[in-house]
Every structure is written in C-alpha cells, then in structure tokens.
Amino acid sequence: MGSTDDPVLVIDGSRPVSPGDIDAVHRICDQAEDGHHAGLLTVYVSGAPEPGWTAGLNVGLVTKWERAVRRLERSALVTVAVATGDCGGTALDVLLATDVRIVAPGARLMMATDCEATWPGMALYRLIRHGIGSGVRRAVLLGAPIDAGEAVAVGLVDVVTDEPGSVLAQVAAAAGGVAGKELAIRRQLMLEAAGREFDEALGSHLAACDRALRRAGAA
C-alpha cells in the first residue's frame, strides 16, 4: 500500500449528499496539498441510495458537492478508489473521478434514480466520458446496474480483485516518482483529449512540452 501518511477518504453512497460529505472531500484535498508532492490519495467507496434519497436536496448543495468532486478529480496526487458492494450516489461520483479504480468481486455500479428517471448529475457525464457500450447506455437511461466484469470490459474500472492491497502497493510504487503538479497537467490533457480536435489541443500540449523542457534544463 501507500505510505501510512497518505490521505484516505471513506464515502458511503447510501446517504444523500450532505455538507459533511462536502467538507470531508475538501479536507482530504487540503491534506493532499499540504506537504504531499507525490503518493496516493485513496478513497474507499460503497453503498447506493434508497428511493426518496433526493428529499431535502437543493441545487445549491448539489453544486457544492460537484465542485468538491471536481477538486478531488484535479488532485496533485494519484487518486485510487476501492469499491465494494453496490456503489451509487456519492460513492459512484467519487469513484468515477479517480485515476485508478479497483472493485471487489460482486461489486456493481449503480446510477441513482429520483422519482422519474436516473439522476442527471455529473456521474452521468463521467460514465459516458469513461465508458463505452450498451451497458453504459442502459445504466444512464434505465438505471440498470453495471457489474464488476462489465465495468472492466467497458473501461470504467481497472481491476477486479478481493485483495486490493497488492494493487494499491503497485500503484503507490509507480506514483512515488511522479511530481504532483506534473501529474495534474498530464491528467488534464488526458481528460480534454476526448472532446478536443487536434488543432485545438496542440497549444496546450506544446505548452506542457515547453514546461517540461524548461524544468529539465533547470535540473
């Protein structure tokens, strides 16, 4: 596994979004930015909301949650999610915002539903951005669960294992030599690649190359 000092977050997707969850994500991001220049930020996720989970929610709270998840997605550390059981709601939001996704056998990715259809939050956006195939479409449109094997096959999950510690150790070893700011830049280029034409992307990539050359010259 990573260092015992590496940030760790636990998200229970069976609960609706709360100010406490938002604060927890921001605290872990603060911790990641405070003296951590390389390493892992590990998130343990599980649980899916029951019907009626949107009662009491408002768009202001949802907006704050989405911004917190976006901050996690841009972390200067390598982010790893470990999922068990059914994973929906806030758990799915966070899972899909991480760099490396590990799920236990039997885990399922679940699109939360409101009283009429699937929840139209940014998990929907990330499912389509990261995954392909009819299973993802059924999840988004009909709320059909995506089992662990299918999640790997369509690119939503990296590995299915009942021993996540060995995978975490491998990722931690690889992440130990990656500079945080540089990681964040590469991640952003990767996330933008799917939605930009070559000529639109060229300037950002050349700027990153120039940065890398200047850093190498200063070393």
Number of C-alpha atoms within 10 A of each C-alpha: 16 19 11 7 11 18 21 17 15 16 23 20 23 19 18 19 23 16 11 9 18 18 14 16 23 18 15 20 23 15 16 24 15 9 8 18 16 21 26 29 27 24 23 19 26 26 24 25 24 16 11 11 18 17 9 10 12 10 8 8 15 17 12 16 22 19 15 20 24 16 15 22 22 20 24 26 30 27 25 24 28 23 28 20 18 23 30 28 28 27 28 30 25 27 32 24 23 21 18 20 22 26 31 17 17 14 22 26 31 23 31 30 21 16 10 6 13 18 18 14 15 16 24 21 12 16 22 15 15 16 18 15 12 10 17 24 16 14 19 24 15 13 18 18 22 22 18 26 16 17 23 18 14 18 16 25 24 16 21 21 16 13 12 17 13 12 17 20 15 12 19 21 15 13 19 17 11 16 16 20 15 15 18 17 15 13 18 14 16 11 12 13 13 10 11 12 10 10 8 11 14 12 11 15 15 11 11 16 12 12 13 13 12 11 10 9 8 7 6
